[in-house]
Amino acid sequence: MPTIAAIATPPGQGAISLIRVSGPTVREIGDTVFSGRTKALNPRLQNFGKIVDSKGETIDEVLLTFFANPQSYTGEDTLEISCHGGILVTQRVLERIFQAGARAALPGEFSQRAFLNGKMDLTQAEAVMDLISAQTDLALKAAHEQLAGRLGSRLLELRQDLIGVVAHVEAYIDFPDEDIDPESSEEIVSKIRTIRAEVDELVATADQGKILREGVRTVICGAPNVGKSSLLNVLLGFDRAIVSDTAGTTRDTIEEVINLRGIPLRLVDTAGVRESEDAIEREGISRTQAQVENAELVLELVDVSLPQSEWTPVTVPESARYVRVKNKSDLGIDPSWENEDGIAISCETRDGVEGLSDSIFRLLSGSGNVFASTNLIAINARHKHALIEGREFLDAAAGRLSNGESPEFAGLELRAALDSIGEVIGKTDVEEILGEIFSAFCIGK
């Protein structure tokens, strides 16, 4: 593989920039571009010196650290160069490294090489980006769990159990003269269903994973002047939206992200819904309806100081969660609202806002409060697709065995399930099944 290089710190001006170089010619590049107190690149020791151009003139004073394979992030020989954080000087150092034989790294190529060199599985590689983009403590915790390999380890165990089932079925088919005990179909089906149940548990975490990675699109809606912008400001903790007693002040949607006890909420404040002759306000109302249709959580505000007969409910999509927020409770609650579901609050006095946050958290975390788990595993969309596909193959295999069909057909379904589950962590190795067959059943001894 060619040696690659890239700036690892964000673009812009700062105190320090970090440049990473990885590949087989790292030592040669270091000897070419670096002039320091020592020419010996001792692993994990920082060397102070200079990056010099082809004429020996100084480009910058740097600290250089060498990581020998396989004890590096990528599993290859790696250099990390800390130079001054100016845009120009950083670019000049990088260009010098390119002149010495490296090429520009592609997006994600360092992590890709770490995966290819066995330093991490696919779930851990994906966790690197989750860690970088985490917006809340819970998202950070989930990323750390995945980066530590908890999801990968669980899938490896699951896959190993399935390899055992596949190996037994295929050994019975392919080696009839070896006196292999043919387990009854019921026992094999029971093992398959146990594996399926574990797949179900992982698939069930997909919603939590989506919430932590992308946030929950939360639309605040209701009639004009019920306090939608006030609620946005209260939840944000600062005045983001203009608040006025004049109905129709909000003409367009306003979006902000908040951290609700570790769950990112993407709040959308919308225009009040009513009949209007104003063309601009009508456009705002149209956008409100579009936002509600695409919402994952709808907070509908109602003015409980007014009779319920003056309220026109919004149409909430079936896929969205819903909370009715009974605002202006400080002005007195009209009797028509007293027996209606909802969370009573006052944006003016802040009464009930903590209870609203509790209700939203419980609604999003589910009955078991999955976000409170010490081992927070949350799969992403790619994992979910592969696991659902694997589950379907498991069901098909169990169905064929239960119906008394030839085990050859069940074996095909089980292999397909193995490939789907292995796809999540980047393992689809036929040799593992052969190894299991020969080691477990001593064929050919």
C-alpha positions in Angstrom: 0.0 0.0 0.0 1.3 3.5 -0.7 2.2 5.8 2.1 -0.5 8.4 2.9 -0.5 11.7 4.7 -3.1 14.2 5.9 -3.7 17.1 8.3 -5.5 15.6 11.3 -6.6 18.8 12.9 -9.4 21.1 11.8 -8.7 23.7 9.1 -7.9 27.2 10.3 -5.4 28.9 12.5 -4.4 27.6 15.9 -1.5 27.0 18.2 -0.6 23.5 16.8 -1.5 21.4 13.8 -1.1 17.7 13.6 -0.1 15.8 10.4 -0.3 12.1 10.2 1.8 9.9 7.8 1.2 6.1 7.5 2.6 3.4 5.3 5.7 1.4 4.4 8.0 4.3 3.5 7.4 6.3 6.6 11.0 5.9 7.9 12.5 7.0 4.6 10.2 10.0 4.5 11.1 10.9 8.1 14.8 10.7 7.2 14.3 12.9 4.2 12.2 15.8 5.6 13.2 15.8 9.3 16.4 17.3 10.7 16.5 16.9 14.4 18.6 16.1 17.5 18.4 12.5 16.5 18.0 10.8 13.2 17.0 7.5 14.9 13.2 7.3 14.9 12.7 5.5 18.2 9.1 4.4 18.7 6.9 6.5 20.9 9.6 9.1 21.7 9.0 12.7 20.6 11.9 14.2 18.6 12.4 18.0 18.4 13.7 19.3 15.2 12.9 20.9 11.9 11.1 20.1 8.7 13.4 21.1 5.9 12.8 21.5 2.1 14.9 20.0 -0.6 17.6 22.7 -0.2 17.9 22.1 3.5 16.1 25.3 4.4 13.8 25.3 7.4 10.0 25.1 6.8 9.0 24.9 10.5 10.2 23.6 13.9 8.2 20.5 14.9 7.8 17.6 17.3 7.9 14.3 15.5 6.7 11.0 16.9 7.2 7.6 15.3 4.9 4.6 15.9 6.3 1.2 14.6 3.9 -1.3 13.2 1.8 -3.0 14.4 1.7 -0.8 17.5 0.0 2.1 15.8 -3.5 3.3 15.0 -3.4 1.9 11.4 -1.2 -1.1 12.2 1.5 0.4 9.8 4.5 2.5 10.5 3.2 5.9 11.4 4.5 9.4 11.9 2.7 12.2 13.8 4.2 15.7 13.2 3.1 18.5 15.5 3.9 21.8 13.7 2.8 25.4 14.3 -0.9 25.9 13.6 -0.8 28.5 10.8 -2.6 27.6 7.6 0.3 28.3 5.3 3.0 26.6 7.4 0.9 23.5 7.9 0.3 23.3 4.1 4.0 23.7 3.4 4.9 20.9 5.8 2.3 18.6 4.1 3.5 19.5 0.6 7.1 18.6 1.7 5.9 15.2 2.8 4.2 14.7 -0.5 7.4 15.6 -2.3 9.2 12.9 -0.2 6.9 10.2 -1.6 3.6 10.2 0.3 0.2 10.8 -1.3 -2.8 12.6 0.1 -5.0 10.3 2.2 -8.6 9.8 1.1 -11.4 10.6 3.6 -11.4 7.9 6.3 -8.4 6.1 4.8 -6.5 6.0 8.1 -9.4 4.2 9.8 -9.9 2.0 6.7 -6.3 0.8 7.0 -6.8 0.2 10.7 -9.7 -2.1 9.8 -7.9 -3.8 6.9 -4.9 -4.5 9.2 -7.1 -6.0 11.9 -6.8 -3.2 14.4 -10.5 -2.7 14.6 -13.7 -4.2 13.2 -16.2 -2.2 11.1 -18.3 -1.3 14.1 -15.3 0.2 15.8 -14.3 2.1 12.6 -17.8 3.6 12.5 -17.6 4.5 16.1 -14.6 6.8 15.4 -16.9 9.1 13.5 -19.7 8.7 16.1 -17.2 9.8 18.7 -16.2 12.9 16.7 -19.7 13.9 16.0 -21.3 13.2 19.4 -23.4 16.1 20.6 -24.3 14.8 24.1 -22.9 12.7 26.9 -25.1 9.7 26.1 -24.0 9.8 22.4 -20.4 10.0 23.6 -20.9 7.1 25.9 -22.5 5.0 23.2 -19.6 5.8 20.8 -17.1 4.8 23.5 -18.8 1.5 24.1 -18.8 0.7 20.4 -15.2 1.9 20.0 -14.2 -0.4 22.9 -15.6 -3.3 20.8 -18.7 -4.2 22.9 -21.0 -4.4 19.9 -18.3 -6.2 17.8 -17.7 -8.7 20.6 -21.4 -9.5 21.0 -21.7 -10.0 17.2 -18.6 -12.2 17.2 -20.2 -14.4 19.9 -23.5 -14.5 18.0 -21.7 -15.4 14.8 -19.6 -18.1 16.5 -22.8 -19.7 17.8 -24.2 -19.6 14.3 -21.0 -21.1 12.8 -21.5 -24.0 15.2 -25.0 -24.6 13.8 -23.9 -24.3 10.2 -21.0 -26.6 10.7 -23.1 -29.3 12.3 -25.7 -29.2 9.5 -23.1 -29.2 6.7 -21.0 -31.8 8.3 -24.0 -34.1 8.5 -24.7 -33.4 4.9 -21.2 -33.7 3.5 -19.7 -36.4 5.6 -22.3 -39.1 6.1 -19.6 -41.8 6.7 -18.0 -40.1 9.7 -20.7 -41.2 12.3 -21.6 -37.6 13.1 -24.6 -37.5 15.5 -27.5 -35.9 13.6 -29.2 -33.7 16.2 -32.9 -33.7 15.8 -34.5 -30.9 13.8 -36.2 -29.6 16.9 -32.8 -29.1 18.7 -31.3 -27.3 15.8 -34.4 -25.1 15.4 -34.2 -24.3 19.1 -30.6 -23.1 18.6 -31.6 -21.0 15.6 -34.4 -19.4 17.5 -32.1 -18.6 20.4 -29.7 -16.8 18.0 -32.7 -15.0 16.4 -33.8 -13.7 19.8 -30.4 -12.2 20.3 -30.6 -10.6 16.9 -34.0 -9.2 17.8 -32.4 -7.5 20.9 -29.8 -5.8 18.8 -32.3 -4.7 16.2 -34.4 -3.1 18.9 -31.6 -0.7 19.8 -31.7 0.9 16.3 -34.2 3.5 17.3 -32.0 4.6 20.3 -28.9 4.6 18.0 -30.7 6.9 15.5 -31.7 9.2 18.4 -28.2 9.5 19.7 -26.5 10.0 16.4 -29.0 12.2 14.6 -31.2 13.7 17.4 -35.0 13.8 17.5 -36.7 16.2 15.1 -39.0 17.9 17.5 -41.7 20.2 16.1 -43.3 22.8 18.4 -46.7 23.7 16.9 -50.1 25.1 17.8 -52.4 28.0 17.2 -51.0 31.6 17.2 -50.0 33.2 20.5 -50.1 30.0 22.5 -46.4 30.3 23.5 -44.5 28.3 21.0 -41.6 30.7 20.7 -41.6 31.2 24.5 -41.2 27.4 25.0 -38.4 27.3 22.5 -36.6 30.1 24.4 -37.3 28.3 27.8 -35.9 25.0 26.6 -32.8 26.6 25.0 -32.1 28.7 28.1 -31.8 32.0 26.1 -34.0 34.2 23.9 -33.6 32.8 20.4 -37.1 33.6 19.0 -39.0 36.9 19.1 -41.9 36.7 21.6 -44.8 39.1 21.2 -48.5 39.3 22.2 -49.2 39.9 18.5 -50.5 36.8 16.8 -48.5 35.7 13.7 -45.1 37.1 14.8 -43.4 33.9 13.8 -43.5 33.7 10.0 -40.8 31.0 9.3 -39.4 28.0 11.1 -36.6 28.4 13.5 -34.3 25.4 14.3 -32.0 24.8 17.3 -30.5 21.8 19.0 -30.7 21.2 22.8 -29.3 18.5 25.0 -32.2 16.9 27.0 -30.4 14.7 29.6 -28.1 13.3 27.0 -30.7 13.1 24.2 -30.2 15.6 21.4 -33.5 17.3 20.4 -33.6 19.3 17.1 -36.2 21.8 18.1 -38.3 23.5 15.3 -40.4 26.5 16.2 -43.2 27.0 13.7 -45.7 29.6 12.7 -49.1 29.4 14.3 -51.8 27.6 12.4 -54.9 29.6 11.6 -56.9 31.0 8.7 -55.0 34.1 7.2 -55.3 36.4 4.3 -51.6 37.4 4.6 -49.6 35.7 1.8 -46.4 35.5 3.9 -48.2 34.1 6.9 -49.9 31.5 4.7 -46.5 30.4 3.5 -45.4 30.1 7.1 -48.4 28.0 8.0 -47.8 25.8 4.9 -44.2 25.2 6.2 -45.5 24.4 9.6 -47.7 21.6 8.2 -44.8 20.3 6.2 -42.6 20.2 9.4 -45.3 18.4 11.4 -45.6 15.7 8.6 -41.8 15.0 8.9 -41.6 15.3 12.7 -40.4 12.5 15.0 -41.7 14.2 18.1 -44.6 16.7 18.1 -45.0 19.2 21.0 -48.5 20.7 20.5 -49.1 23.8 22.7 -52.5 24.7 23.8 -53.7 27.8 25.8 -55.5 26.2 28.8 -56.6 29.6 30.0 -59.1 29.6 27.1 -62.0 27.1 26.5 -61.2 23.9 24.7 -63.8 24.9 22.1 -61.4 27.5 20.7 -58.7 24.8 20.0 -58.2 23.2 16.7 -55.9 20.1 17.0 -53.1 19.5 14.6 -52.9 16.3 12.6 -50.0 14.2 13.9 -48.4 11.5 11.7 -48.7 8.0 13.1 -44.9 7.5 13.1 -44.4 10.5 15.4 -44.4 10.6 19.2 -46.8 13.2 20.7 -47.0 15.4 23.8 -49.7 17.9 24.5 -48.3 20.9 26.3 -50.9 22.8 28.3 -49.4 26.3 28.5 -50.4 29.4 30.4 -51.4 27.4 33.5 -50.4 30.5 35.6 -53.5 32.3 34.2 -55.8 29.6 35.5 -56.9 26.4 33.7 -60.3 26.5 32.0 -62.6 23.7 33.4 -62.8 22.2 29.9 -59.1 21.2 30.0 -59.0 19.7 33.5 -59.7 16.1 32.5 -57.6 16.2 29.3 -54.2 14.6 29.0 -51.2 16.8 28.8 -48.4 18.4 30.7 -49.4 21.7 32.4 -46.7 24.4 32.3 -46.2 28.1 32.3 -43.5 29.5 30.1 -43.9 32.8 32.0 -43.1 31.3 35.5 -41.2 28.2 34.3 -43.6 26.0 36.4 -44.0 22.5 35.0 -41.1 22.8 32.5 -39.0 20.2 34.5 -42.0 17.8 34.4 -42.2 18.3 30.6 -38.6 17.4 30.3 -39.2 14.2 32.4 -42.1 13.2 30.2 -40.1 13.7 26.9 -37.2 11.7 28.3 -39.4 8.8 29.4 -41.2 8.9 26.0 -37.9 8.7 24.1 -36.1 6.2 26.3 -38.9 3.7 26.5 -40.2 1.6 29.3 -36.9 0.1 30.3 -35.0 3.4 30.1 -32.4 2.0 27.7 -30.3 5.1 28.0 -29.5 4.2 31.7 -27.7 1.0 30.7 -24.1 0.7 31.8 -23.3 -1.0 28.5 -25.1 1.3 26.0 -25.2 -0.6 22.7 -27.0 1.2 19.9 -26.7 -0.1 16.3 -26.9 2.2 13.2 -28.9 2.0 10.0 -26.4 -0.2 8.2 -26.2 -2.6 11.1 -30.0 -2.8 11.3 -30.4 -3.6 7.6 -27.9 -6.4 7.7 -29.3 -7.9 11.0 -32.9 -7.8 9.7 -31.7 -9.6 6.6 -29.9 -12.2 8.7 -33.1 -12.6 10.8 -35.1 -13.4 7.7 -32.7 -16.1 6.7 -32.7 -17.6 10.2 -36.6 -17.7 10.1 -36.4 -19.4 6.6 -33.9 -22.0 7.9 -36.0 -22.8 11.0 -39.1 -23.0 8.8 -37.5 -25.5 6.4 -36.2 -27.7 9.2 -39.6 -27.6 11.0 -41.3 -28.6 7.8 -39.1 -31.6 7.3 -37.4 -30.2 4.2 -33.9 -31.4 3.1 -31.2 -30.0 5.4 -29.3 -28.8 2.3 -31.9 -26.0 1.8 -31.6 -25.0 5.5 -27.8 -25.0 5.2 -28.1 -22.4 2.4 -30.3 -20.2 4.5 -28.0 -20.5 7.5 -24.9 -19.6 5.4 -26.8 -16.5 4.1 -27.6 -15.5 7.7 -24.0 -15.9 8.6 -22.9 -13.6 5.8 -25.4 -11.0 6.8 -24.3 -11.0 10.5 -20.7 -11.0 9.5 -21.3 -8.1 7.2 -21.8 -5.9 10.2 -18.3 -6.4 11.6 -16.7 -7.1 8.2 -16.3 -10.9 8.5 -17.5 -13.3 5.9 -14.9 -16.0 6.0 -15.7 -19.5 4.6 -12.5 -20.9 6.1 -13.9 -20.4 9.6 -16.8 -22.9 8.9 -14.3 -25.5 7.6 -12.2 -25.0 10.7 -15.2 -25.5 12.9 -16.2 -28.7 11.1 -12.7 -30.3 11.3 -11.9 -29.2 14.8 -15.3 -30.0 16.3 -15.9 -33.3 14.6 -12.3 -34.5 14.0 -13.1 -35.4 10.3 -10.2 -36.9 8.5 -8.3 -38.0 11.5 
